């Protein structure tokens, strides 16, 4: 694992980890934990097992934060970004603490780790697929994230080698068809958005035709998204826009999936975004078993 990848956890604010961990625990146990009476608070140890071979681990800071809230500790055998081995079952971590606390944290922590690792694994596969055809642009996610879970999913994208795209509506301006229709024109929409965001934020415009891309670039957009273009149409449109506006960034989106990604790779395309990074993404199978 690269040093850059291992340092990604430092981008997660401790207060955000604590807040999310408490919210997940509160959701799962809003009042009595009747089953806690059965196990008490005796000290136990549990093994975290990965049952999805060759998966990329992601989400360990969130997993650890959940267990810290219930007075448990976690000893990791792998780090985020590591590819877990080819064995059918791999010991990934050991959790220690009071039995009732460990069982309180089990499901919220596993949910987070399974989801994050699934996204990181998919991102890693997409990154490798694009690199295999010599494309040096950026594979990116979208805002199509699970409500309340965006920080986890965006972090997992980074671990897997993808770009997060914008984190939220405040992070970058993206003018979609509804913005343009409500404003009256692409030019007017870009002008109005730029009057608020100034120089500190990029402006991107979703375009359905190359002519719309030209209008957006001429109006001052930094990025043009060519949306739902067929691959050959995309390559031609991107080449024309790059010729006319050399500093313009071109994003391809819509209709891209793991099977078709390579068809959209082009020297004139800088970014390819895929909703399937978070929507319909398989999870990694983890379980937590108390040693007895």
N, C-alpha and C positions, 0 to 999 in steps of 0.2 A: 504494500500500500504506500502511496506517495505521501511525503510530508504534508503537502497541501491538503490531501484528502483527510489525513488524521487530524488536521487542525480545524476542520469544519465545525466541530462541536463547540469551538470557542466563539462561533458566531451566534450561538443560542444564548440569549440573556437568562441568567439564573432565575430571575423573577418570573419570566415567561414559562420556564420549565415547571416551577413550583405552582404557578396559577393553573396551568393545564392539568398537571397531575391531580391537584385538589378538585378541579371540576370533574375529571373523569371518575375519581373515587366517589364524589358526591352523587354523581349520576347513578353509579352502580350500587351504592349503599346509602340511600337518603335517610334511613332511620335505623331500625334494629338489624343486626346481623345474627339471626337466630342460630345459624350453623356454627358461629364462632364459639358457642357454648360447648360444642362437641369436642373442640380441639384445644381450647385454652390458649395460654400464652407461653407454653414450653418452647424452648429453642429447637428449631428444626433446620434442616438443610434440604434444598431442592435443586434438581438438575434441570437446566434449560436445554432442551433437545431440539435440534433442527432436523426435520424430516423431509426437506425439499433439497436434494443434492444440487451442488453447484450454484447456490443462491448467493447474492450479495447482501451482506449484513448492513442494515441501516436502522436507526432509531434507538440505539443504545442509550443516549442521554435521556430520552423520554422514559424508557423502561426503568432506568436507574432512578429517575426522579420520582416515579410512582412508588417504588419500594422504599425510598428514603422517607416518604411521607408516612409510612406505616412501620418505621423503625427497623427496616431490613437493609442488608448490604448486598451488593452484587459484585462478584469476581468474574471478569470477562476472560474468555479464552481466545476471543477474536475481537477485532476493532471494526468500527464502521468502515465500509469500503473493502473489507476482506471478502474474498470468495470462500464460502464454506465448502468443505471437501465433498468428494464424490460418494462418500459412504451413505447408506440408506438413512442412518441416524448419526448425528454428530453432536457431541457435547459442546455447547456454545458458551454457557456461563453457569455459575453456581450462585444461588440466592440463599442467604442465611438470615434468620431472625425468628421472632415469635410466630407460632403457627397461625394464630388468628390474623395477624398482620400480613403474613405471607399469602394467605388465601384471600384476603381482602384485595390485595394488589394484583393477584394473578391474572384475572381476565382483562382489566384495563391495560395492564402492561403488555400482555400477549397480543391484544388487538392492535396496539400501536406498532409493535415490532413486526408483526406479520404484514401489516399494510405498508409500512415504510420499506421493509426489505423487498416486498413485491415490486414496488415502484422503482427502487434502486436497481433491482435485477433487470427490469424491463429497460430502464435508461441505459444501463451498461450494454445490453444487447443491441439497442438502437444505435448507440455511439459506435460500437464495433462494426455494425452493418454499414454505416455511412463511411467509416474510415476504410473499409474494404474496397470501396470503389474510388478511393483517393479524394473524397470530398473533405474539405477542411473547415466547413461552416459549422454552425451551432445547431444541434438538436435541442429543442426547447419545449417546455410544458406550456400550460395555459392556466387561466383562472377557473377552469372546470374542476374545482377541487371539492372535497367533502366539507360542508359547513362546519366550522369550528375546528377543523383539522388541517387548515392550510399550512401552518408553520411546519408541521410534521411532513406533509407531502412535498412542500417546496425544498425542505432540507434533504429529503430522500432523493429528489432529482439531482441535487448537487453531488451527493454521495455517489450516485450512479453515473456521473459524468455528463449530465445534461444541464442546460441553462434553465433557470426558473421562469424566464420571461418576467413580466411585471408581477409584483406581489399583490397589488391591489389597485383600485382606481386612482389612488393618490400617487402611485409610484411612477406612472408614465401615462401620457394621454394616448388613448386609442379611439379614433373616430370610426365608428361602424356605420353601416347603412342607415340605421335609425337616426343617428346623430346628423348625418348628411341630409336626410329627408326633412328632419325637423328644422335644420338651419337654412335650407334652401339650395345650398350648393357645397361642394367640397371646399372651394376657395373661402367661402364665408365661414364654414366650420373651422378650418385651420386658423383663420384670422382670429376668430373669437377665442379659441382655445389658447393660442399663443399669447393673447393679451393677458391671460391669467397665469400661465405657467412660465412665461418669459424664457430666459436662456437656460434655466436649471433643469428642465425636463424635456425629453424627446417627445415628438408628436408623430404618431403613426396613423395611417389612414388605410382602412380596408377598401380594396378596390375589386370590382368585378370585371373590368375591362382595362386594357392597356391605356386607353385614352383617359380613364379616371386616374390611373397612376401618374400620367404626365401632368394632369391638372394638380394633383396633390403635391408632387415634387415642385412644380412651378410656384405653388402657393407657400412653400417653405416646410413641407413635411420632411422629417428626417428618415422615416421608414415607410415603405409602401408594402402592404400585405396584399399579395395576389391570392385571392380567395376562391377556392373551388375551381382552379384551372386544371385542365388535363395536362399531363407532363409535357408534351410537345408544345402546347400553347404556352405553358409556363416558361419554358426555356426561351422561346422566341420573345415573349413579352419582357422577361427579365433582361435579356441581351439588349433590347431596344432602350429600355429605361436606363440601364447602366451606361450605354453609349451617350445618351442625352444628358444624364445627370450622374456623373462618375462617383460622386460622394454619397449617393443615395444608397441606403440599405434596403435589400429586398428580402421579404419574408414570404415563404410559401406555406399555405395552410388550407385545410379542407380536403377530405378524401385521402389523407395520408395515414397509413397504418404500418405495422412492422413488415408486412409482405410487400408493400409498394414503396417504401421509403426510398430505396435506391433509384427508383425511376424519377424522383423529384430532385435528386442531387445534381447540381449544375454549378459551374464556375461563376455564374452570374447571380446565384442565389446565396444569400448570407445566412439565412435562418430558416429552419423548417420546424414548425410547431405542430404538436400532435396531442389532441385531446385524450387519446387512448393511453397516454402515460398515466393518467389518473382514473379515467373512466373505463370500467371493464378490465382493469388490470388484475391479473392473478395475485393472490397473496402467497407468502411463504408460510409453510406449515411448521409451527413451533408448539411444543408442549412443555409443561413444567411438572416434574414429578418429584414428590417428597421422598427422600431416602428413608427406607425403613428396614 
